[in-house]
Amino acid sequence: MEGHWIGAIGVNTVVITAAMLLVLMTVTFVLFPDPIPQVMIAVELAIAGIGPLLFFPASRTLWSAIDLLMRPLNFGEVDPRFVLVDPDRDRRPKSP
């Protein structure tokens, strides 16, 4: 669908940026009197380099869920092979 790549990249960027900010604040708090810049830079670079690659499949799934919440499926948009119960097809006849 249109926009899924951009949406997944956006979710990925927001989550990884939030993770980097959280780690930066935690490391600063733990090493407060004398923070070591080399350690902080190394940890942040590791998150920035590896995080998006590891989180991308989850960000695609998360974006698909967000998209379905924003734009629910309409009638006829689901392949009939994947519909377990179809109200029109599986309607029981009314008893007399």
C-alpha positions in Angstrom: 0.0 0.0 0.0 0.9 3.6 -0.5 2.9 5.2 2.3 3.9 2.0 4.2 7.6 2.5 3.7 7.6 6.1 4.9 5.4 5.2 7.9 7.6 2.3 9.0 10.7 4.5 8.7 9.0 7.2 10.7 8.0 4.8 13.5 11.5 3.4 13.4 13.1 6.9 13.7 10.8 7.9 16.6 11.4 4.7 18.6 15.2 4.7 18.1 15.5 8.4 18.9 13.5 7.8 22.1 15.7 4.9 23.0 18.8 6.9 22.4 17.5 9.8 24.6 16.5 7.3 27.3 20.0 5.7 27.3 21.7 9.0 27.2 19.7 10.2 30.2 20.3 7.0 32.1 24.0 6.9 31.5 24.3 10.5 32.5 22.3 9.8 35.7 24.4 6.8 36.6 27.7 8.4 35.9 26.6 11.9 37.1 29.6 13.3 39.0 32.0 12.4 36.3 30.4 11.2 33.0 32.7 9.6 30.5 32.0 11.1 27.0 33.8 8.2 25.2 31.5 5.7 26.8 28.4 7.7 26.0 29.3 8.3 22.4 30.2 4.6 21.9 26.8 3.5 23.4 24.9 6.0 21.3 26.7 5.1 18.1 26.0 1.4 18.7 22.3 2.2 19.2 22.2 4.4 16.2 23.9 1.9 14.0 22.3 -1.4 15.1 19.0 -0.3 16.5 17.2 0.7 13.2 18.2 -2.6 11.6 17.0 -4.7 14.5 13.7 -2.8 15.0 12.7 -2.4 11.3 10.6 -5.5 11.0 8.7 -4.6 14.2 8.3 -1.0 13.0 6.7 -2.3 9.8 4.3 -4.4 11.8 3.5 -1.5 14.1 2.9 0.9 11.3 0.5 -1.6 9.6 -1.4 -1.8 12.8 -1.5 2.0 13.1 -2.7 2.2 9.5 -5.5 -0.3 10.1 -6.6 1.7 13.1 -6.6 5.0 11.0 -8.2 3.4 7.9 -10.2 0.3 8.7 -10.8 -2.2 5.9 -13.9 -1.7 3.8 -16.2 -4.4 2.4 -14.5 -6.3 -0.3 -10.9 -5.4 0.6 -10.1 -8.8 2.2 -9.5 -11.9 0.0 -12.4 -14.2 0.6 -10.0 -17.1 1.2 -9.0 -15.4 4.5 -12.4 -14.7 5.8 -13.4 -17.3 8.4 -17.0 -16.0 9.0 -18.8 -14.0 6.4 -22.1 -12.6 7.6 -23.6 -12.6 4.1 -22.4 -16.1 3.1 -22.8 -17.9 6.4 -26.2 -16.5 7.4 -28.5 -19.2 8.8 -31.9 -19.6 7.3 -34.6 -18.2 9.5 -36.7 -20.9 11.1 -40.5 -20.7 10.5 
